[in-house]
Amino acid sequence: MVLLALISQADAWHLNVGIVGSYVKYKNEVMLLKAGAGLSRKVFPFKYVFNVSGSYGMTDTLNTENSYRATANIDYYITPKVELFTMGEWMTDRIADIKARVLAGGGVKYVFYENESGELSVSGALLYNYEHRGTLKQNLARYSFRIKHKFVPNDFVQLSLIAFYQPSVTDFSNDYWIWGTFEARSKLSENLFLKFTVNDRYENLTLPRNNLSMAVGLDYRLDF
């Protein structure tokens, strides 16, 4: 049944375009306007996911708090429950003083279930991490452990939670990132959704404070 469901989704492109207003609390409190777009497709046994996003805000007339992100993921289904994947990410974040961050690598994902009611999966990966923050530049390897749970109680509501633990390979106990995202989506029409997102991240060496953000906005989905 899972295999038939995966094959039935093949050859469909899914485009998401969204805009949200976001509140961010770190060293200061900032209101941001965020926009993003995502493109995904399943061509069994592959799945492709691409995302870009950017935000703009001002703490005063001289200081703009900008951030940009681009990600790419390619999954390969070994079985309906086991996937190999590669990923790449580039981002900047002026609020956290990240001038450039690159993550790239791959791993394996296990899917406990994925159907109309939701999804539960876990993954592990090994990533290359380049960091340019302030005057610091470094290259290192990180493990990445992830759990994802999506719950779809009906045709109009979707809830999801994704959490990551990403420690340094060489300094496992003293250099680690923990971050997670909760998202609630409500269907307004066939293609339009109202979206509420809470995101928090903690990086014990470089982001000693929690970087909490909350966002509310609209998301438009088009299948073609």
N, C-alpha and C positions, 0 to 999 in steps of 0.2 A: 504493500500500500504506500509506504513512504517513497519507494523507488518510482512508482507510477506518478505520485504527486510531484516529485522533482522533475520528471521528464515532461509532465504536462505544463510546467512553468517555463519551459525552454523557449528561446527565441523571442521573449518579451522584454522590451526595454521599459524601465520604470524611471521616470524623471520626477524629482522632488525639488520644488523651489519654495523658499520660505523667508519670512522676515519677522524679527522679534525685537521687543524692547527688553533689555537685560539690566539687572542690578548686580553689581559686583562689589564685594567687600574684601579688601586685602589690607594694604597700608592705609588706604583711604576708601571712600565709598564713591562709586562711579556709576552713572547711568549710561548704558551703551545702546546703540542701534546695531543689530546684527542681521546680516543677510547671508544666505547659503544656498547651495544647489547640490544635488546628488544624482548620480546616474548609475543604475544597476541593471544587470542582465544575467540570466541563467541559460547557458547552452551546455546541457549535460554532457560530460561530467564537470564542467567548469562553472564558476560563478564569479562575476566581475562587479566590483563596487568602487565608484569614484566619487569623491566629495571635495568641494571647495567652500570656504566660508571666510567672512571678514566682518570686523566690527569697528565702529567709530563712536567716540564719545569725547567729552571735554570736562576737565576738572576746573579749568579757568580759561581765559581767552588765549593763554600761551601754551597750554599743555594738553595735547590730544592723546587719548589712550586708545591706540590702535592695535589690532591683532589680526593675523591672517593664518589660514591653515589649509593645507591640501593633503589628501590621503588617497591611497590606492590599495585595493585588496584583490587578490586572485585566489580563489579556493578551488581545490580539486577533490572531488568525491572519490575516495577509495571504496567505501561502502556507503549506504544511505545514512549511516551514523558516524562515520569517521571521515574527516576531511584533512588534507594537507593544505597549508596556505602560505602565501608570501604577502608581505605588506611593506608599504613605504609611507612616511609622513614627513612633511616639512611644515614648520610653524614659526611664527613670531608672536610675542606677547609683551607689549610695552608695560603693562601693569606689573607683570612679574619680572621685568627687565630682561626678557629673553630676546636677544637680537636674532638668533637663529637656533633652531633645534631640528635635528634630523634623526629619525628612527627608521631602520630598515632591517628586515630579517624574515624569519619564517618559523612555522611550527605545525602543531597538529591540534585539531579540535574534535571533541566527542559530543555528539548531539543525543541527549536522552530522549527528546521527542520534539517534533516540529510539525504542527498541524494548524487547523483553523482556530483552535483554542489558545495557541501560544507556542512558546519555545523554551527549552531549558538546555543549555550547553555550557561546557567548560573547555578551556584551551590552555596550552603552554607553548611558549616560543622563546627563541634566542634572538636578541636584537642588537644591532650596532647603534650606538648613540653618539652623535656629535653635538656638542653644546657650546654656544657662544653667548654667555650671559655677563653683562658688564665688561670687566677686563678679563674674565675667565674664559679660556678655550680648552676643551678636553675631548678626548675620544675614548670610549670605553664600551664594554659589552654589558647588556642587561638581560636578565630573565624577565619574562612577562607571563603572569598567570591571570586568567580572566574567567569570570562567571557571568552568564547572561540569562536573564529570565524575562520572558514576555508573556503577558496574560491578556487574552481577548475575551471578556465576558459576554459581549454581544457585538452586533454590527456597528455600533456607534461609539464604543469606548475601547481604548487600547492602553495598557499600562506596561512599562518596561523598566528594568533595572539592570545596569551593567557596572561591574566593579573590577578594578585592576590592582594587582600588586606587582611592582616592577623593581626588584633589587639589583644592585650592581653585582656582577659575577665575582669580582675580586674583593668586594667589601660588602658581603651579603647582609650583615647585621647593622652596619653603620651608614649605608647609603641606599636609600630605598624611596620609592614613590608609591603612594596609595591614592587612588582617585576613583570616583564613581559618579554615575549619572542616573537620575530618575526622570522618566518622561511619561506624561499623561496626554493622550490625544483624544479629542472628541470630534466625531464626524459632523460637519455642518451641511455638506452636500455630497454629491457623488465623488467630487475630486478635491473638496476644500475641507481642511481640518483646523481646529483650534488646538494649540499645543502649549503645554506648560512644562518647563524643564528646570530641574535643580541639579547643579553640578558642584562638586567639592573636590579639591585635590590638596594633598600634603606631600611635600618633598623635604625630607628632614634636614638635608644639608643646605639647600638653596632656597626653599620656600618654607621657613620654619612656622609661618602663620598659615592657617587654613585660607584657601582662596575660594571663597563661596560665591556662586552666582546663581541667580534665579531669572528666568526668562518666560515671557508670555508673548505669543504671536500666532501667525497664520502659516499654514503649510499647504501648498498646492501640489497634487500628484497627478501625473499624466502617464498613461500606459500606451505604448505604441509599438 
